[in-house]
Every structure is written in structure tokens, then in C-alpha cells.
Amino acid sequence: MWIHKKELLSLSEGIRTALDGQPFDPRDHKEGAFSILKSDIYTLTNFEQERRNVLVKEKALMAEYLSDISHQLKTPISSILLMTELMTDAPEKTQEEFLLNIKKEVRHMEWLVTALLKMAKLDSSMTDFKLEETAVSDLLGEALKPVEIILDIRNQTVRLHHDLSLACDKKWTAEALINLLKNASECSVENSEILVDCGENPLYHWISVTDTGEGLKKEQISCLFRRFEGSQKENGYGIGLPLALSIMRAQNGDIEVLPGGNGAGATFLMKFYK
């Protein structure tokens, strides 16, 4: 089999073009060893281009999250710096108040950075989910630990109506449930009961969290899962619900919001597709 020098030079030039990120398709859809080689080169260069695209997207995503972290930390850092400067000449009682506020801001900053880094990890597909049969009661038990103090301050209780077993990543699903419980606590009145329920249908298993608030309007639902937009609470950063949604979608699930209203609170439905 004879191969013209011109064809080899053209193929070589095309490969260099592909390595620079430009599209290159040498296939001629003919028979023979040289045509097979061209097809293999196309497959290899196409794979390399896809890898480049993934790296570019991941780099852009990380830059976006770092920008978000930087932007959101400016206010609490400025507040902490101001309080530390004023503490020197402040009365002892005022100093104690400043210290409490500084601790509060530091905890919020820690939560914000941790949550955003978790979202970045999820969105870049760097997380391996380990699916295992887990009882909803066990998930709820894990999720309640971090929110016990919040519930106790507001004299709220959480009741599980039914129980069942479903396949999920226990650690990450509990993380999603924590954020739904925090949201339910913020939206519920004091001295109330937050209802957690679960069940299944032919399409999916589900876990629901229902608060005792006034319900949600359609325009509120549309921004619930946008970072820094969904929370109007004093201590909210608008990151908990987007994190919960990222966790569910990363394991082939979703979150549906039932708005409630007319005396009924909103319900957040975690869906685990079969």
C-alpha cells in the first residue's frame, strides 16, 4: 500500500491543529489500513478535545465558586474587623456582646465556605456516591443532630409519620435533609411540629419535609434554589437549599416544592428515582 507524502503531511498538520484545540476530522470512510488509522486518529483527537472542554468547564466553575466565596465573605469580615477595633475602648459588657457577635460571624463564615466547597465538588462530578439500603428513620436521626439546638431554641419538634428503606448515599442524603430541616425550622412558628414523611410510587421513593409556615408563592419557588437568592432570613445565606438540590441531582434524584398556603405550610419532596 502506497501512501502519498502529501497525505501524510496533511494528516500530520491536522493532528497539530487538533492538539491546539481546533476541530479536525481526517476520516474518509474508505477501506484499508490507512483509513482505519485516520478513524483511530479522529477518535483520539476527539477524546482529547472533550477532555479539554471538561477541564475548561471545571476551571470556570471553580473560579465562579471562589468568586462567590470571596464576595460573600466581605461583609462578615468587615464586621469582625470593625468590632475588634471598637473593643479596645468599649465597656466590658459591650466587649462581651462584640465577642458573641464575632463568634456568630465566624460560624456563619465556616458554614458558607464549607457549603460552597461541597457544591463545587458535587457540580464538578468529583464525588463518588455509595448507594446502600438505608431506613428513613436512620437518615432523620443523623440529620437531626446538627439542628437540635435550633429546634430547642424555637421549641420545635420533628415527627416521622412513616418509615421505609430506600437506596441512597447515607452521608450526602443526610446532608440534604439537614438543610431541608433548617429551612423548615426557619419557616415554622415557634412551639410547632415539623412533619417528615416518606413513601414510594412506581417511579420513585420520596421523603417529605413539611413546615408550619404560611406557604409559598409561585414567584418565591422560582428562586429558592438559586444561590444567595432563596433566603430572606436574618441568618440565611441562601445556600442550603441549592446544596440540597445538588446532592439529590448528583444521585439521580430531585426536589419538588409543594407551596401549601391557606393555613398549610410548604412541603419539600426529595425524590429518589428507581
N, C-alpha and C positions, 0 to 999 in steps of 0.2 A: 504494500500500500504506500503510494507516494503522497506526501503532503507538501503543498507549495509553501515556500518560505513566507510568502505574503500572508497566508492564512495563519501561520504560527505567530508572525509579528502582530497581526490584528488581534489574535487571541491574547497574547501577552499584554498588549496595550489595554485591552478590555479588562483584564484581571487587575491591572494597576488602577484603572478607573474605578472598579468596584471597591478596591481597598480604600479609595479616597471617599467612599460613601455615595458614589453615583450609581444609578441603575445600569445593569449590564446583563444581557440575555444572549449568549452565544449559540443557543440551541438551533439546529437546522432541521430537526425531526426526520433525519435520514437514518439509514442503517450503517453499520460499520463501527469499528473501534474508535475512530476519531470523533464520530458523532456521539458515541457513548461518553467519551471523555468530556466533550462540550457540555453534555447534560449534567455530568457529575460536577463540573466546574460551576455551572449555574446553581446547582443545589447548594454547593459550599458557599459561594459568594452571597446567595440569598439568605442563607442561615446567618452569615456574618453581619449582613445588613440589619436583619431582625434583632440580633444581639445588640448592635449599636443603638438601634431605636429604643430598646428596653433600657439600656444604660442612660440614654439621654432623658427618658421619661422619669426614671428613678432619681436622677440628679436634679431635675426640675422640681420633682415632688419634695425631695429633702430640702431644697432651697426654699420652697413655699412654707414648709413646716418651721424651718429655722426663722424665717421672716415673721411668721405668726407668733412664735415664742418670744422673739425679741420685742415685737410690738406690744404684746400683752403683758410683758414684764415691766415695761417702762413705768406704768402708774404705781404699782406696789413698791417698786424700788425707790421711786421719788418720794413716796410717802414715808418709807422707812428712813431714808436719809434725812428728811425734814424732822422727823420725830427724834432721831438720835442727836441732831444738832440742838433741838429745843430742850432736851432732857437735862442738859448741864445746869441750867439756871432755873429749872422748873421745881415747884414744890414736890415733896415726897409722894403725896397722893397722885399728883399728875404724872410723876415718873412711873408709878405703878400702872397707871392707865396706858401710858405710852408702851410699856413693856408688853402688856397684854395685847395691844393692837399690833405691835411688831411681830409677836408670835403668831397671831392670826394671819397676817400678811405672808409670813414665811410659809405657813402651812398651805395657804392658797397657791403660792408660787410653786411649791413642791408638787401639789396635785396637778396644776396646769402643765408643768413640764413633763411629768410622768404620763399624763393622759395623751398629750400631743405626740410623744415619742412612741407610745403604744399604737396610736393611729398611723403614724408613719411606717411602723413595722408591719402593720396589717395591710396598708394600702400598697406597699412595695412587695407583697407576697413573700415576705421573709419568715412567716410564721407557719410552723407545722402543727396542724390540728390533730389531736389524738382522740378519735371518736370512741366512746365507750358507753355502755348502757348505764344510765345514771337516774336515780329517783329524783323527782322534782323536790321532794322534801329535803333531800341532801343538798341540792343546789341552793335552796332557800336558806338552809342552815348556814352554809358558807357565806351567802350574800348578806345575811343579817348581821354578822359580826362587825363589819366596819360602820354600820349605820345604827347600831344600838344606842349610842349616845344621842344622836339626832332624834331618834324616836322617843327616847326617855325625856329629853328636854321638852318636847312637844306633847308628851303623854299620849303617844300614838301606839297602836298595836298593829301587828300584821297577822292575818289569819289565812291559812291554806285550806281552801274548800275541798279540793280533791287531790289525789296523788296518782302518779303513774311513772313509768320508766321510759326514757327516750334516749336516743343515740346523740351524743354531743361531746364537745371538749369541755370537761367539767370546770377547769380553771377559768377559761375565757368566757364561758357562758355565765358563770357566777359573776364575773366582772361586769358583763352586760346587765345582769339582773340587779346588781348593786346600784348602777346608775338609774335604772328604772324605779327602784325603791326610793332613792334620794329625791328623784323628781316627784314621785307620788307624795312623799312627806312634805316637800315644799308647797305642793298644790293643795294639800289637805288641811282642814281646820284642825285646831288642837283638840285633844281628847276624842280622837276619832279612830276608826279601824280601816286599815288598808287591806283590800281583799286580793289574794293571789289565788288563781285557779289554773287548771290545765285540762287538756283533753286531746282528742285526735279525731281526724276525719280521713277519708280516702287519700287526701293529698298531703297532709302534714300533721305533725304533733304541734301543740301550742301551749304556751304559758302566758297568762294574762295578769296584768297588774292594774288594779282599778283604784283611783284615789277618791276622795270625798269633796273635791272642789266643785266649781261651778260649771265645769265642762270647757270645751274649747271651740273657738270659731274657726271657720274654714281658712281664713287668712292667717291664723296662728299656726295651724297644722303645716302650712306650706313652708314655714321657716324653722320648724322645730329641729330639723336635722342638719341645718347649716351651722357651721362652726361660728361661735361668738354671736349668733343671732337669736337662738331659741330661748335663751334665759333672760328673764326680766327681774330675777330675784336679786336681792342685795348681795348674796354670797355666790351667785351663779356666774360661771364663765361661759356658758353656752357651749360646753364641750362634752358633757356627759352623755347626752342623747346621740350626738353624732358618733361617739365612740361605741356606744351600744349597737348602733346600726352597722358600723364597720365590722364589728365582731360577728354579728348574725350573718351578714352577707358573705363574709370570708369563709363561713362553713355552710354555704348554700342555704341560707335562711333569709328572713326578712322581718321587719317590724311594721305592723299596721296600727294605725291610731283610730280608735272609735271615739268621736268627740264628746259624747254624752250631752249634758245640758238638761234644762228643765228639772233640776233637782238631782241629776245623776252626774257623777264625776267622769272624767275621761278614762279610757282603758287603752293600755299599750299591750298589743298582742305580739308576742315573739313566735315566729313561725319556723318550724324545723321540717323542711320538705323531705318526703320519703324518697 
